[in-house]
């Protein structure tokens, strides 16, 4: 599902509240400006401070501008 969201740019232009309604409220505040993350819970991830998230970035109008995998 994560790869499909990224490759097909399914969230681009969508509002922040719409994203949260579709993907759920279990978000993380990221180290970036105006972004949220969803943990991918990959079983290969070792125990560490950083973990893989689906990072969703928003513009000033809270519309999605980019989606990518990142480590937070």
N, C-alpha and C positions, 0 to 999 in steps of 0.2 A: 504494500500500500504506500509506504513512504517513497519508494522509487517512482511509482506512478504519479504521485502528487508532484514530485520534482520534475520529472521528465516531461509530463504533459502540462505543466504550469497551471494546475487545476485551481489554485487559490489566488493567482495574480488578479489584482483589482477588487478582490472581495473585501468587505468590511471586517474589522476586528471582531465585532460581536458575532457576525455570521460564521467566522472561522471557529470561534469558541463553541458556538452551538453545534457545529458539525463535528469537530474533533474532541470536544469535551473541555471541562473546566480545569482539568489537572494540568495546568501550565506552569512553567517556570519563568521567572524574570531573568533575562539574560544580561550578559556583560555589555551589550550593545544598546544604543539608543532606540527606544520604541520598538522592541521586539519581544516575542515570547518563544518559548521552546517546549517541545513535547519529547520526553525521553523515549528513545526507540527500544529500550530494554533488550538490546541485543545480547543473547546468551554468551557470545564470545568476549564480551567486555570484561576485562580484568577488574579487580577491586582497586579503584584509585579515586582520586578527587575528581578528575575529569570524567565525563561520560558523554556518550553520543546523544545528540538531540536533533530533532527536526526544527531548525531555526526559521522563524517567520518574521520578516521585517516589514514595518509599516511606514507610510509617509505621514505628513502632518495631519492629513484628513483621516488617518487610521485605515487606509487602504493598503492591501498587501502589495509590496514592491518586489520582494524576492523571497525565495524559499530554498534552503540548502541544508545539508547535513553538516553539523559542526560539533566540536567538543567543548563543553563548558565545565 
